């Protein structure tokens, strides 16, 4: 029995050989077109995290949403944000339940490592403001967290005092 090479069959019936060389998303992020787009976007946004204002931590270009069959370098600026690795991790973890645009983050980084994040956000369905404080150690492990719903004034005052107390350590 005689077999024709795959490339011959593909070209003969009019399919593009490129169909068989599709890149994974991770490979697309290494593509020079994305790297150039990424650097231009970081530069345009002054190398600053949009959520917390950090300029010292590793920065990522975050896709706010994903479009089917759209390469990373073909997204409009409105679909992208510059986030530090800590904010990017938080946003990715909660993207299914939180309203992205309502999420505001304040962060302090300790002199000896570790960090403290004060996060305010709204749940998608409820649109109720909520607050969350997270303290991390030097290895990015959570040391403590504090959660409260808006409207509970005493809890809010307590959380602000807690945040200010911890902030002095950083």
C-alpha positions in Angstrom: 0.0 0.0 0.0 1.3 3.5 -0.9 0.8 6.5 1.3 1.2 10.1 0.2 2.9 12.6 2.5 0.6 14.7 4.6 1.9 18.0 3.2 1.1 16.8 -0.3 -2.5 15.8 0.5 -3.0 19.1 2.4 -1.8 21.3 -0.4 -3.6 19.2 -3.0 -7.1 19.7 -1.5 -6.5 23.3 -0.8 -6.0 23.4 3.0 -3.3 25.7 4.4 -0.4 23.9 6.0 -0.6 26.6 8.7 -3.7 24.8 10.1 -1.3 22.1 11.3 1.1 24.5 13.0 -1.4 26.3 15.4 0.3 27.7 18.4 -0.8 27.3 22.0 -1.7 30.5 23.9 1.5 30.3 25.8 3.5 30.1 22.6 1.6 33.1 21.2 2.7 35.1 24.2 6.3 34.6 23.1 5.5 35.7 19.6 7.5 38.9 18.7 4.2 40.7 17.7 2.9 40.2 21.2 6.2 41.2 22.8 6.3 44.4 20.8 2.6 45.2 21.6 3.2 44.4 25.3 6.2 46.7 25.6 4.4 49.6 23.8 1.4 49.1 26.1 3.6 49.1 29.2 5.4 52.2 28.0 2.2 54.0 27.2 0.9 53.2 30.7 4.1 54.5 32.3 5.1 51.0 33.6 2.5 51.3 36.4 -0.1 48.9 37.8 -3.6 50.3 37.1 -5.1 48.7 40.2 -2.5 49.6 42.9 -0.1 52.0 41.3 2.9 49.8 41.9 6.0 50.5 39.7 8.5 48.1 41.3 6.9 44.7 41.1 6.9 42.6 37.9 4.2 43.9 35.6 1.8 41.9 33.4 -0.5 43.0 30.6 -3.9 41.6 31.5 -6.6 40.8 29.0 -9.8 41.9 30.6 -11.7 39.4 28.4 -10.9 36.8 25.8 -12.2 36.8 22.3 -12.5 33.5 20.3 -9.8 33.2 17.6 -8.2 36.5 18.5 -4.4 36.6 18.9 -3.1 38.5 21.9 -1.5 41.2 19.8 -4.8 42.0 18.0 -6.7 43.2 21.1 -7.7 46.9 21.4 -6.2 49.0 24.2 -9.6 49.1 26.1 -9.4 45.3 26.5 -6.0 45.4 28.2 -4.7 46.6 31.5 -1.2 46.8 33.1 -1.3 44.9 36.4 1.5 44.0 38.9 1.8 40.2 39.4 0.0 40.5 42.8 -3.0 42.3 41.4 -3.1 40.1 38.3 -3.2 37.0 40.5 -6.1 38.4 42.6 -8.0 39.6 39.5 -7.6 36.2 37.8 -8.7 34.3 40.9 -12.0 36.2 41.3 -12.8 37.2 37.8 -15.9 35.1 37.6 -17.6 36.6 40.6 -16.4 40.2 40.8 -17.0 43.3 38.7 -13.5 44.0 37.3 -14.0 47.8 36.9 -15.2 48.2 40.5 -12.1 46.5 41.9 -9.7 48.9 43.6 -6.5 47.8 45.3 -4.1 49.6 47.6 -0.8 47.8 48.3 2.2 48.3 50.6 5.3 46.3 50.2 7.5 45.6 53.2 11.1 46.6 53.5 12.0 43.0 54.1 9.5 41.5 51.7 5.9 40.6 52.3 3.0 42.8 51.4 -0.3 44.1 52.5 -3.3 44.5 50.1 -6.5 46.5 50.8 -9.1 45.5 48.2 -12.5 47.0 47.6 -14.8 45.5 45.0 -18.4 44.7 44.0 -19.9 41.3 43.3 -21.3 41.0 39.7 -24.9 40.1 40.6 -25.4 42.0 43.8 -23.4 45.2 43.1 -22.7 45.5 46.9 -19.4 47.1 47.8 -17.2 44.8 49.8 -13.8 45.1 51.4 -11.0 42.6 51.9 -7.6 42.9 53.6 -4.8 40.4 53.0 -1.4 40.2 54.6 1.3 38.1 52.9 4.7 36.9 54.1 8.0 37.1 52.2 7.1 34.0 50.2 3.7 35.2 49.1 1.8 33.0 51.6 -1.3 34.5 53.2 -0.6 35.3 56.8 -4.0 36.9 57.6 -7.1 38.1 55.9 -10.1 40.2 56.9 -13.4 40.4 55.0 -16.3 42.8 55.6 -19.4 44.0 53.8 -20.1 47.7 53.3 -22.7 49.3 55.5 -21.2 47.9 58.6 -19.5 51.1 59.9 -17.9 49.6 62.9 -16.3 46.8 60.8 -15.1 49.4 58.3 -13.5 51.6 61.0 -11.9 48.5 62.5 -10.6 47.3 59.2 -9.1 50.8 58.5 -7.4 50.8 61.9 -6.1 47.3 61.2 -4.9 48.4 57.8 -3.1 51.5 59.2 -1.5 49.4 62.0 -0.2 46.9 59.5 0.9 49.6 57.1 3.2 51.1 59.7 5.1 47.8 59.7 5.6 48.1 56.0 
